[in-house]
Amino acid sequence: QKTHLKTICLQYLLLNSHCFCLLKKGMGLIIFFLCAYVPKTEADQCKWEEVLQDLEKIKTSEDIDVSLYTANADEDVKCQELVMECFFLETEVIIQECSIKNCSKTQDVVNIWKNGNDSFEKNKLASTKSKKCKECEEYEEKNFTEFVQNFEKVIQRYCK
């Protein structure tokens, strides 16, 4: 979006028949600088923001009682793609558990899974599978609260 807006601004300046006249008078420079320093857009925000918001909604849920393989928040950067995959695989487990128990936060969990997978597929993380990366099942099983806390930490780490 930011690049598109800059392109429009530059086209305006270049296509305007009075462009050079405006530049001499300073108005063109003002327009140019305003366009060049477009404020941060939504596209620049963390790609996982929606997932973080939904995690916030479910973390106090008392009717989700599952043990889940929980990746460590401080896992090696080379393993980040596998770590995220693990969290989303375990989110599917929560969805299955909620469908059985009719949890109050089922839709929020489904949203995490959908938004996360959309972001994950569109923006594959730049990591290579290192030999020292763990498979999801190799992580310790933790309760739902610890799972959500680690999930949030992992996402926040990559949003910095």
C-alpha positions in Angstrom: 0.0 0.0 0.0 2.8 2.4 0.9 4.6 1.8 -2.3 1.4 2.2 -4.3 0.7 5.6 -2.6 4.2 6.8 -3.3 3.8 5.8 -7.0 0.6 7.8 -7.3 2.3 10.8 -5.7 5.2 10.6 -8.0 2.9 10.2 -11.0 1.1 13.3 -9.9 4.2 15.3 -9.7 5.7 14.0 -13.0 2.5 14.2 -15.0 1.4 17.6 -13.8 2.2 20.0 -16.6 3.2 22.6 -14.0 5.6 20.2 -12.2 8.7 22.2 -12.7 7.0 25.4 -12.0 5.7 23.9 -8.7 9.1 22.7 -7.8 10.5 26.2 -8.3 7.9 27.7 -6.0 8.2 25.1 -3.3 4.7 23.6 -3.5 6.0 20.6 -5.5 8.6 20.0 -2.9 6.1 20.0 -0.2 3.9 17.5 -2.0 6.9 15.4 -2.8 8.0 15.2 0.9 4.5 14.6 2.1 4.3 11.6 -0.3 7.7 10.3 0.5 7.1 10.2 4.2 3.7 8.4 4.1 2.9 7.2 7.6 3.1 3.5 8.5 0.2 1.6 6.9 -1.6 -1.5 8.0 0.5 -3.6 5.6 3.6 -2.7 7.7 2.0 -4.1 10.9 2.8 -7.5 12.3 1.3 -10.2 10.0 0.2 -12.1 13.1 -1.7 -9.2 14.8 -5.1 -10.9 14.3 -3.8 -14.1 15.8 -2.5 -12.2 18.8 -5.9 -10.6 19.3 -7.7 -13.9 19.3 -5.1 -15.5 21.6 -5.9 -12.6 24.0 -9.6 -13.6 23.8 -9.1 -17.3 24.6 -6.3 -17.2 27.1 -8.7 -16.9 30.1 -11.1 -19.6 28.8 -11.9 -22.0 31.6 -13.6 -24.6 29.5 -10.6 -25.5 27.4 -8.7 -28.2 29.3 -6.1 -29.9 27.1 -2.5 -30.8 27.2 -0.6 -29.6 24.1 2.8 -30.0 22.6 4.3 -26.6 23.4 7.3 -25.2 21.5 9.7 -23.0 23.5 9.5 -19.3 22.9 13.3 -19.1 22.7 13.7 -21.7 20.1 16.5 -21.2 17.5 15.5 -18.7 14.7 16.4 -21.4 12.2 13.5 -23.4 13.5 10.8 -20.7 13.6 8.8 -22.1 10.7 8.5 -25.5 12.4 7.7 -23.8 15.7 4.8 -21.9 14.1 3.6 -25.0 12.3 3.6 -26.8 15.7 1.4 -24.1 17.3 -1.1 -24.2 14.4 -1.2 -28.0 14.5 -1.9 -27.9 18.2 -4.6 -25.3 17.5 -6.4 -28.0 15.5 -6.3 -30.2 18.6 -8.0 -27.4 20.5 -10.7 -27.1 17.8 -11.4 -30.8 18.0 -11.5 -30.8 21.8 -13.9 -27.7 21.7 -16.2 -29.4 19.2 -16.6 -32.3 21.6 -17.0 -30.2 24.8 -18.8 -27.3 23.1 -16.4 -24.6 24.4 -17.5 -21.0 24.6 -14.4 -19.8 22.7 -14.6 -22.3 19.8 -15.0 -19.6 17.1 -12.0 -17.6 18.5 -9.9 -20.8 18.3 -11.1 -21.4 14.7 -10.2 -17.7 13.9 -6.7 -18.3 15.2 -6.3 -21.3 13.0 -7.7 -19.6 9.9 -5.8 -16.3 10.4 -2.6 -18.0 11.3 -2.7 -20.4 8.4 -3.5 -17.5 6.0 -0.6 -15.5 7.3 1.7 -18.6 7.4 0.9 -19.6 3.8 1.2 -16.0 2.4 4.4 -15.2 4.3 6.4 -18.3 4.7 9.0 -17.5 7.3 12.6 -17.4 6.2 13.9 -20.5 7.9 15.5 -23.7 6.9 15.0 -27.0 8.6 18.0 -27.4 10.8 18.9 -30.8 12.1 18.6 -29.5 15.6 15.0 -28.4 15.1 12.5 -30.5 17.0 9.4 -32.1 15.6 6.2 -31.0 17.3 5.8 -34.2 19.3 9.2 -33.8 20.8 8.2 -30.8 22.8 6.9 -31.1 26.3 3.1 -31.3 26.7 1.9 -28.3 28.7 -1.5 -27.1 29.8 -3.6 -24.7 27.8 -2.6 -21.6 29.7 1.2 -22.3 29.2 0.5 -23.1 25.5 -1.2 -19.8 24.9 1.5 -17.8 26.8 4.3 -19.5 24.7 2.3 -19.0 21.5 2.0 -15.3 22.2 5.7 -15.0 23.0 6.7 -16.7 19.8 4.5 -14.4 17.7 5.7 -11.3 19.5 9.3 -12.3 19.0 8.7 -12.4 15.2 6.7 -9.2 15.2 9.6 -7.1 16.5 
